[in-house]
Amino acid sequence: MMPELTLIQKIAVWALPLLFAITVHEVAHGWMARRLGDPTAAMLGRLTLNPVKHIDPVGTILVPGILLVLGGFIFGWAKPVPVNWRNLRDPRRDMILVSVAGPAANLGMALLWGFILKVGLLLNDTTPMLGLPLIYMGGAGVLINLVLMVLNLLPIPPLDGSRIVSGLLPPELAMQYNRLESVGFIILLALLATGMLGSIIGPPIFALRSMIFAVLGI
């Protein structure tokens, strides 16, 4: 990713964008669920940007840390925000909207970090002590949010993309499809281990990054 940086510098650059990307993603799910009738996340104190409430020791710290050391795509996950579909006004439709909210929040965050990158580039010539950190952190923020967005839209249960597909399928087919959730994590690990995951999500990630840079004039 950034071979000119030491491991400590990489951690400093990636930590904040990763925490915000995962936290905002989960809060977006809970916020949308509350808008659609389910207060579960709010009642459990999960509608907060305090990352401590959302950190999963494995998904938020261990896995991203290992991937950072090894290089390649960096991704992670937080503790899922609980959603009680029975409270939703139109469960099948509303679960789609709740599922879309997380990736949509990551897209918004990618644009925000892209703006920070743009500011860093503008400042770099005159005040590189400020501009360079903003460039690195902004670039990391764009990438990690796009990775989380595209990854979560894969139709592999229990990822958000599978919830969208499930909501569009006839109920009986949806029930059969959702049974894949027990092996979903194994499928993801297999795709990661074989290098296929990067081949699948890489092209849309870099296409979206190019579009964001074009919009922001980077």
C-alpha positions in Angstrom: 0.0 0.0 0.0 2.5 2.6 1.2 5.9 0.9 1.2 7.7 4.1 2.1 6.1 4.2 5.5 7.1 2.2 8.6 4.6 -0.1 10.2 4.0 2.4 13.0 3.4 5.1 10.4 1.0 2.9 8.5 -1.0 2.1 11.7 -1.1 5.9 12.4 -2.4 6.6 8.9 -5.0 3.8 8.7 -6.3 3.6 12.3 -8.6 6.6 12.2 -10.1 6.0 8.7 -10.7 2.3 9.5 -12.4 3.0 12.8 -14.6 5.7 11.3 -15.4 3.6 8.3 -16.6 0.6 10.4 -18.4 2.7 13.0 -20.3 4.9 10.6 -21.3 1.9 8.6 -22.9 0.2 11.6 -24.5 3.4 12.9 -26.1 3.9 9.4 -27.7 0.5 9.7 -29.1 1.3 13.1 -30.2 4.9 12.1 -32.1 3.6 9.1 -33.7 0.8 11.1 -34.9 3.4 13.7 -36.4 5.6 10.9 -38.3 2.5 9.6 -39.7 1.6 13.0 -37.1 -0.5 14.8 -35.6 1.2 17.9 -33.4 -1.8 18.9 -30.0 -0.3 18.1 -30.9 3.0 19.8 -32.2 1.2 22.9 -28.9 -0.7 23.2 -26.8 2.4 22.8 -25.4 1.5 19.4 -26.4 4.8 17.6 -23.2 6.5 18.6 -20.0 7.4 16.8 -18.0 6.2 19.8 -16.0 3.3 18.3 -15.6 1.5 21.6 -19.3 0.6 21.3 -18.8 -1.1 17.9 -15.3 -2.6 18.2 -15.0 -6.3 17.5 -11.5 -7.5 18.8 -11.1 -9.8 15.8 -12.7 -7.9 13.0 -11.7 -4.4 14.0 -8.2 -5.0 15.3 -6.7 -8.4 14.6 -7.7 -9.0 11.0 -7.0 -5.4 9.7 -3.7 -5.5 11.6 -2.6 -8.8 10.0 -3.6 -7.5 6.5 -1.8 -4.3 7.1 1.4 -6.2 7.9 1.0 -8.6 4.9 -0.1 -5.9 2.4 -3.0 -6.1 0.0 -6.6 -5.1 0.7 -7.3 -4.0 4.2 -10.8 -4.6 5.5 -12.5 -5.4 8.8 -15.8 -5.4 10.6 -17.5 -4.2 13.7 -20.0 -5.9 16.0 -23.2 -5.9 13.9 -25.9 -3.5 14.9 -28.9 -5.5 16.0 -32.0 -5.1 13.9 -35.4 -6.7 14.8 -37.1 -7.1 11.4 -40.5 -7.7 13.2 -40.5 -4.0 14.2 -40.1 -2.7 10.7 -43.2 -1.3 9.0 -42.6 -3.3 5.7 -40.0 -6.0 6.7 -38.9 -7.2 3.3 -38.6 -3.7 1.8 -37.2 -2.1 4.9 -34.5 -4.7 5.4 -33.2 -3.8 1.9 -33.1 -0.1 2.9 -31.4 -0.9 6.2 -28.8 -3.1 4.3 -28.1 -0.4 1.7 -27.6 2.3 4.4 -24.2 0.9 5.5 -22.5 0.8 2.1 -24.1 4.2 1.2 -22.5 5.7 4.4 -19.2 4.3 3.2 -19.6 6.0 -0.1 -20.3 9.3 1.6 -17.2 8.8 3.8 -15.1 8.0 0.8 -16.1 11.4 -0.7 -15.3 13.1 2.6 -11.9 11.6 2.8 -11.3 12.5 -0.8 -12.0 16.1 0.1 -9.4 15.8 2.9 -6.9 14.4 0.4 -7.6 17.3 -1.9 -7.0 19.8 0.9 -3.7 17.9 1.7 -2.6 18.3 -1.9 -3.3 22.0 -1.8 -1.4 22.5 1.4 1.5 20.2 0.6 3.6 22.7 -1.3 3.5 25.4 1.4 3.0 23.4 4.6 4.1 19.8 3.9 4.1 19.0 7.7 0.3 19.4 7.6 -0.4 18.5 3.9 1.4 15.2 3.8 -0.4 13.5 6.7 -3.7 14.7 5.2 -2.7 13.2 1.8 -1.9 9.8 3.3 -4.9 9.7 5.7 -7.2 10.9 3.0 -6.0 8.3 0.5 -6.4 5.6 3.1 -9.9 6.8 4.0 -11.0 6.8 0.4 -9.7 3.3 -0.1 -10.9 1.6 3.1 -14.4 3.0 2.7 -14.6 1.8 -0.9 -13.3 -1.6 0.1 -16.0 -1.9 2.8 -18.7 -0.6 0.5 -17.9 -3.0 -2.4 -17.1 -6.0 -0.1 -20.4 -5.6 1.8 -22.4 -5.5 -1.4 -21.2 -9.0 -2.4 -24.2 -11.4 -2.4 -22.7 -13.7 0.2 -24.7 -14.1 3.4 -24.5 -12.4 5.9 -23.1 -9.5 4.0 -25.4 -6.6 3.2 -25.6 -7.6 -0.5 -27.1 -10.9 0.5 -29.8 -9.0 2.6 -30.7 -7.0 -0.5 -30.9 -10.1 -2.7 -32.9 -11.9 0.0 -35.4 -9.1 0.1 -35.9 -9.3 -3.7 -36.3 -13.0 -3.9 -39.7 -14.8 -3.3 -40.0 -15.8 0.3 -39.3 -19.6 -0.2 -36.2 -18.9 -2.3 -35.0 -16.3 0.2 -35.2 -18.8 3.0 -33.1 -21.3 1.1 -30.6 -18.6 0.1 -30.3 -17.4 3.7 -29.1 -20.9 4.8 -25.8 -20.1 3.1 -25.1 -17.8 6.1 -23.6 -20.7 8.0 -20.8 -21.0 5.4 -20.6 -17.4 4.3 -17.5 -16.6 6.3 -15.8 -19.8 5.0 -16.6 -18.7 1.4 -15.0 -15.3 2.1 -11.9 -16.8 3.6 -11.6 -19.1 0.6 -11.9 -16.2 -1.8 -9.3 -14.3 0.2 -6.8 -17.2 0.5 -7.0 -17.9 -3.3 -6.6 -14.3 -4.3 -10.0 -14.3 -6.0 -11.5 -11.7 -3.6 -9.1 -9.0 -4.7 -9.9 -9.9 -8.4 -13.6 -9.6 -7.7 -13.7 -6.4 -5.7 -10.6 -4.7 -7.0 -11.9 -3.4 -10.4 -15.1 -1.7 -9.0 -13.1 -0.3 -6.1 -10.5 1.4 -8.3 -13.2 2.5 -10.8 -15.1 4.2 -8.0 -11.9 5.8 -6.7 -11.0 7.1 -10.1 -14.6 8.6 -10.3 -14.2 10.3 -6.9 -10.8 11.7 -7.8 -12.2 13.0 -11.1 -15.2 14.7 -9.3 -12.8 16.3 -6.8 -10.2 17.3 -9.4 -7.5 15.1 -7.9 
